[in-house]
Amino acid sequence: MSVTVIGIDGGPLPEGSAEALASARLVVGARRHLDAHAPEHARRLELGPFQPALNALAALSGDEHAVVFASGDPGFFGVVRTLREHGVRCGVLPGASSVQQLMARAGRSWDDVAVISPQGGDIGAALNVCRARPAVVVLSARGAGPAQLGSGLEGWRRTLIVGEDLGGPNEAVTTVDPAEAARRTWREPNVVLCLAEPDAVPRRSWFAGGEPLPPESGWALHEDEFSHRDGMLTSSEVRAVALAKLAPRPGTLVWDVGAGSGSVAVECARLGAASIAVESDEAQVVRLITNAAGHGVDVRVAEGAAPQALRELPRPDSIFVGGGGADVVTACAHAGATRVVVALAALDRVGTTRDALRNAGYEVSGVQLSASRLVELEDGAASLKPTDPVVLISGHRKGEHE
Ligand SMILES: C[S@@+](CC[C@H](N)C(=O)[O-])C[C@H]1O[C@@H](n2cnc3c(N)ncnc32)[C@H](O)[C@@H]1O
């Protein structure tokens, strides 16, 4: 048995398709593709679930030929991977991918664009990538279309460009803000381009999908890398341990509660997570906005006092509590995160913090960190200068994806 996969993009079929179809005994594809392109002489099998197609392919004899229709480039989030996974080798005649088509309609280069295919309709990770990165295409799926993306992106400054039925008779390309995307009904199939700055020209890069992580200058940055008030920020050493416990990464959302100058929120964003900084002091809010801009990352600011300010925020994967009382820790322990890290200067709060996390179902660990930094005395001799000791209490419980 031999198999040719033909990609359909609304234009003429790719070169070589006529020959492949003329010799096909079996043709597999979506109803609309079969109606438009399947030859009379071949047996048709409509998709649906893929297993019947695999069975029908396996039943063909050695010299029989089959064609599988798929959308766009079947090698990109498509059927080629599924066939190979089941041991079926195939030739591929690709069409233009829906991502290529949308980017062409938008008249924008796309080497910097991250492409997300939500797994099992789970929109959470896709939303967090759109919240964190400046340019993302989402291959929409059931429960993860333009309306759901729009509703999850309210509160972030984003523009959505929706491509419906690209290359087809009902093609439409529409630019909307998240609120408008959430209100509308959208025709399928569609793909969504999500941009932070619709008119920005991306920097020339060497790596498709956006800069790789972690950033060139590393992480757990020195305090001098942030604007701060009188040294009131998490030290680099404590931040290093806190970041390791928070595990920020693309697809996750981190809250930095009592964010101060926002060093933790900024570092999480630099490591690819979506970040929300919760802060009540106006001057600190200005500082943290400056720090996010200085590091070229998007940090959403929720200005106000926790726990009230936490109420309307989307569910986080990780929470760093750098400020606030026992009521803030309790609220964070019940916010649905997989990881919670609380930094404490006051020892009398260690027990209550541990208990609040434990009572909410977390496995709790704690460490006191007191680093002494190497400094040089006036005569050039090496000496050590202690930083303020901090206790980190960390709670971890199994998340959806672990
Ligand atoms: C499983 S992925 C396959 C992607 C495909 N291999 C490609 O290169 O475009 C299916 C995604 O493509 C989108 N899609 C397929 N055909 C489309 C079209 N004509 N217009 C807009 N989106 C399309 C679907 O909505 C979905 O988000």
PDBQT file of the ligand as one rigid body, heavy atoms in Angstrom, charges set to zero:
ROOT
HETATM    1  C1  LIG A 501      -5.408  20.497  12.907  1.00  0.00    +0.000 C 
HETATM    2  S1  LIG A 501      -4.951  22.094  12.407  1.00  0.00    +0.000 S 
HETATM    3  C2  LIG A 501      -4.187  21.740  10.910  1.00  0.00    +0.000 C 
HETATM    4  C3  LIG A 501      -3.450  22.888  10.341  1.00  0.00    +0.000 C 
HETATM    5  C4  LIG A 501      -3.148  22.646   8.907  1.00  0.00    +0.000 C 
HETATM    6  N1  LIG A 501      -2.273  21.522   8.730  1.00  0.00    +0.000 N 
HETATM    7  C5  LIG A 501      -2.562  23.882   8.249  1.00  0.00    +0.000 C 
HETATM    8  O1  LIG A 501      -1.442  23.828   7.764  1.00  0.00    +0.000 OA
HETATM    9  O2  LIG A 501      -3.269  24.886   8.189  1.00  0.00    +0.000 OA
HETATM   10  C6  LIG A 501      -6.448  22.715  11.858  1.00  0.00    +0.000 C 
HETATM   11  C7  LIG A 501      -6.500  24.230  12.011  1.00  0.00    +0.000 C 
HETATM   12  O3  LIG A 501      -6.498  24.828  10.731  1.00  0.00    +0.000 OA
HETATM   13  C8  LIG A 501      -7.595  25.718  10.662  1.00  0.00    +0.000 C 
HETATM   14  N2  LIG A 501      -8.015  25.796   9.271  1.00  0.00    +0.000 N 
HETATM   15  C9  LIG A 501      -8.028  24.810   8.370  1.00  0.00    +0.000 A 
HETATM   16  N3  LIG A 501      -8.476  25.261   7.199  1.00  0.00    +0.000 NA
HETATM   17  C10 LIG A 501      -8.735  26.569   7.346  1.00  0.00    +0.000 A 
HETATM   18  C11 LIG A 501      -9.224  27.599   6.518  1.00  0.00    +0.000 A 
HETATM   19  N4  LIG A 501      -9.560  27.357   5.266  1.00  0.00    +0.000 N 
HETATM   20  N5  LIG A 501      -9.383  28.833   7.025  1.00  0.00    +0.000 NA
HETATM   21  C12 LIG A 501      -9.049  29.088   8.299  1.00  0.00    +0.000 A 
HETATM   22  N6  LIG A 501      -8.584  28.156   9.136  1.00  0.00    +0.000 NA
HETATM   23  C13 LIG A 501      -8.435  26.924   8.672  1.00  0.00    +0.000 A 
HETATM   24  C14 LIG A 501      -8.614  25.103  11.583  1.00  0.00    +0.000 C 
HETATM   25  O4  LIG A 501      -9.565  25.997  12.052  1.00  0.00    +0.000 OA
HETATM   26  C15 LIG A 501      -7.717  24.682  12.719  1.00  0.00    +0.000 C 
HETATM   27  O5  LIG A 501      -7.422  25.781  13.508  1.00  0.00    +0.000 OA
ENDROOT
TORSDOF 0
